[in-house]
């Protein structure tokens, strides 16, 4: 829910009123999905005892699924979902990687 909330707000405020599909809005949608995913990935991986990266991808795709259902209910164009299907897993992976690096500082990128 934490990952998808900013994207839901963007869908409700900006995308529902805009008829134009622009590269700028798609990029903004991707950045918001990635940021929300990174925050959520950090929060999930911090409490997880399993492989953080695997959990990140699983939860990232789950967040996309929730967003897709809400976008379908709000009749939002599916072209914006293309950026979130990549943004959520990437964001979750970034957040989980931060947790891994904080737990094991000797590991590097």
C-alpha positions as YAML, in Angstrom:
chain: A
units: angstrom
residues:
- id: 1
  name: UNK
  ca: [0.00, 0.00, 0.00]
- id: 2
  name: UNK
  ca: [2.88, 2.37, 0.77]
- id: 3
  name: UNK
  ca: [4.36, 1.85, -2.69]
- id: 4
  name: UNK
  ca: [1.14, 2.32, -4.60]
- id: 5
  name: UNK
  ca: [-0.31, 5.24, -2.61]
- id: 6
  name: UNK
  ca: [1.70, 8.02, -4.33]
- id: 7
  name: UNK
  ca: [0.88, 6.56, -7.74]
- id: 8
  name: UNK
  ca: [-2.81, 6.34, -6.79]
- id: 9
  name: UNK
  ca: [-2.78, 9.99, -5.78]
- id: 10
  name: UNK
  ca: [-1.14, 10.90, -9.09]
- id: 11
  name: UNK
  ca: [-3.73, 8.84, -10.96]
- id: 12
  name: UNK
  ca: [-6.62, 10.50, -9.17]
- id: 13
  name: UNK
  ca: [-5.33, 14.08, -9.37]
- id: 14
  name: UNK
  ca: [-3.41, 14.40, -12.61]
- id: 15
  name: UNK
  ca: [-4.08, 11.53, -14.95]
- id: 16
  name: UNK
  ca: [-7.86, 11.41, -14.56]
- id: 17
  name: UNK
  ca: [-8.14, 15.01, -15.77]
- id: 18
  name: UNK
  ca: [-5.49, 14.88, -18.50]
- id: 19
  name: UNK
  ca: [-6.34, 13.63, -21.95]
- id: 20
  name: UNK
  ca: [-2.81, 13.99, -23.34]
- id: 21
  name: UNK
  ca: [-0.38, 11.10, -23.02]
- id: 22
  name: UNK
  ca: [2.98, 12.77, -22.75]
- id: 23
  name: UNK
  ca: [6.46, 11.46, -22.13]
- id: 24
  name: UNK
  ca: [6.77, 13.80, -19.14]
- id: 25
  name: UNK
  ca: [3.75, 12.28, -17.38]
- id: 26
  name: UNK
  ca: [4.97, 8.76, -18.07]
- id: 27
  name: UNK
  ca: [8.38, 9.67, -16.66]
- id: 28
  name: UNK
  ca: [6.78, 11.30, -13.61]
- id: 29
  name: UNK
  ca: [4.67, 8.18, -13.10]
- id: 30
  name: UNK
  ca: [7.83, 6.02, -13.29]
- id: 31
  name: UNK
  ca: [9.72, 8.20, -10.80]
- id: 32
  name: UNK
  ca: [6.84, 8.17, -8.34]
- id: 33
  name: UNK
  ca: [6.47, 4.39, -8.65]
- id: 34
  name: UNK
  ca: [10.22, 3.92, -8.17]
- id: 35
  name: UNK
  ca: [10.33, 6.22, -5.14]
- id: 36
  name: UNK
  ca: [7.32, 4.57, -3.52]
- id: 37
  name: UNK
  ca: [8.80, 1.17, -4.31]
- id: 38
  name: UNK
  ca: [12.16, 2.10, -2.78]
- id: 39
  name: UNK
  ca: [10.53, 3.26, 0.44]
- id: 40
  name: UNK
  ca: [8.36, 0.15, 0.61]
- id: 41
  name: UNK
  ca: [11.23, -2.15, -0.35]
- id: 42
  name: UNK
  ca: [13.29, -0.71, 2.48]
- id: 43
  name: UNK
  ca: [10.46, -1.18, 4.97]
- id: 44
  name: UNK
  ca: [9.73, -4.76, 3.84]
- id: 45
  name: UNK
  ca: [13.36, -5.89, 3.64]
- id: 46
  name: UNK
  ca: [14.13, -4.42, 7.04]
- id: 47
  name: UNK
  ca: [11.63, -6.82, 8.65]
- id: 48
  name: UNK
  ca: [12.10, -9.78, 6.30]
- id: 49
  name: UNK
  ca: [14.19, -12.82, 7.16]
- id: 50
  name: UNK
  ca: [14.11, -14.18, 3.62]
- id: 51
  name: UNK
  ca: [16.12, -13.09, 0.61]
- id: 52
  name: UNK
  ca: [15.40, -9.34, 0.37]
- id: 53
  name: UNK
  ca: [15.78, -9.12, -3.40]
- id: 54
  name: UNK
  ca: [13.32, -11.95, -4.01]
- id: 55
  name: UNK
  ca: [10.84, -10.34, -1.64]
- id: 56
  name: UNK
  ca: [11.37, -7.01, -3.42]
- id: 57
  name: UNK
  ca: [10.45, -8.36, -6.83]
- id: 58
  name: UNK
  ca: [7.43, -10.23, -5.43]
- id: 59
  name: UNK
  ca: [6.09, -7.19, -3.59]
- id: 60
  name: UNK
  ca: [6.92, -4.89, -6.51]
- id: 61
  name: UNK
  ca: [4.77, -6.96, -8.86]
- id: 62
  name: UNK
  ca: [2.06, -7.12, -6.19]
- id: 63
  name: UNK
  ca: [2.07, -3.33, -5.93]
- id: 64
  name: UNK
  ca: [1.73, -3.11, -9.68]
- id: 65
  name: UNK
  ca: [-1.24, -5.46, -9.52]
- id: 66
  name: UNK
  ca: [-2.97, -3.28, -6.95]
- id: 67
  name: UNK
  ca: [-2.30, -0.17, -8.99]
- id: 68
  name: UNK
  ca: [-3.58, -1.84, -12.17]
- id: 69
  name: UNK
  ca: [-6.88, -2.70, -10.47]
- id: 70
  name: UNK
  ca: [-7.33, 0.85, -9.16]
- id: 71
  name: UNK
  ca: [-6.38, 2.35, -12.54]
- id: 72
  name: UNK
  ca: [-8.90, 0.05, -14.21]
- id: 73
  name: UNK
  ca: [-11.59, 1.18, -11.76]
- id: 74
  name: UNK
  ca: [-10.71, 4.85, -12.40]
- id: 75
  name: UNK
  ca: [-10.54, 4.29, -16.19]
- id: 76
  name: UNK
  ca: [-6.93, 5.49, -16.41]
- id: 77
  name: UNK
  ca: [-5.10, 4.81, -19.67]
- id: 78
  name: UNK
  ca: [-3.02, 1.64, -19.44]
- id: 79
  name: UNK
  ca: [-0.04, 3.30, -21.14]
- id: 80
  name: UNK
  ca: [0.93, 4.73, -17.74]
- id: 81
  name: UNK
  ca: [1.01, 1.24, -16.24]
- id: 82
  name: UNK
  ca: [3.90, 0.35, -18.54]
- id: 83
  name: UNK
  ca: [6.19, 2.59, -16.53]
- id: 84
  name: UNK
  ca: [5.02, 1.27, -13.16]
- id: 85
  name: UNK
  ca: [5.48, -2.38, -14.08]
- id: 86
  name: UNK
  ca: [9.19, -1.56, -14.22]
- id: 87
  name: UNK
  ca: [9.24, 1.20, -11.59]
- id: 88
  name: UNK
  ca: [7.84, -0.80, -8.69]
- id: 89
  name: UNK
  ca: [10.24, -3.78, -8.90]
- id: 90
  name: UNK
  ca: [13.21, -1.46, -9.51]
- id: 91
  name: UNK
  ca: [12.23, 0.68, -6.53]
- id: 92
  name: UNK
  ca: [11.73, -2.33, -4.30]
- id: 93
  name: UNK
  ca: [15.11, -3.71, -5.40]
- id: 94
  name: UNK
  ca: [16.80, -0.41, -4.55]
- id: 95
  name: UNK
  ca: [15.19, -0.30, -1.11]
- id: 96
  name: UNK
  ca: [16.08, -3.92, -0.35]
- id: 97
  name: UNK
  ca: [19.65, -3.37, -1.54]
- id: 98
  name: UNK
  ca: [20.00, -0.45, 0.87]
- id: 99
  name: UNK
  ca: [18.96, -2.78, 3.70]
- id: 100
  name: UNK
  ca: [21.45, -5.43, 2.56]
- id: 101
  name: UNK
  ca: [24.25, -2.87, 2.47]
- id: 102
  name: UNK
  ca: [23.33, -1.56, 5.93]
- id: 103
  name: UNK
  ca: [23.30, -5.10, 7.38]
- id: 104
  name: UNK
  ca: [26.54, -6.14, 5.68]
- id: 105
  name: UNK
  ca: [28.65, -3.00, 5.12]
- id: 106
  name: UNK
  ca: [31.57, -5.02, 3.75]
- id: 107
  name: UNK
  ca: [29.52, -5.90, 0.65]
- id: 108
  name: UNK
  ca: [29.85, -3.46, -2.20]
- id: 109
  name: UNK
  ca: [27.84, -2.82, -5.32]
...
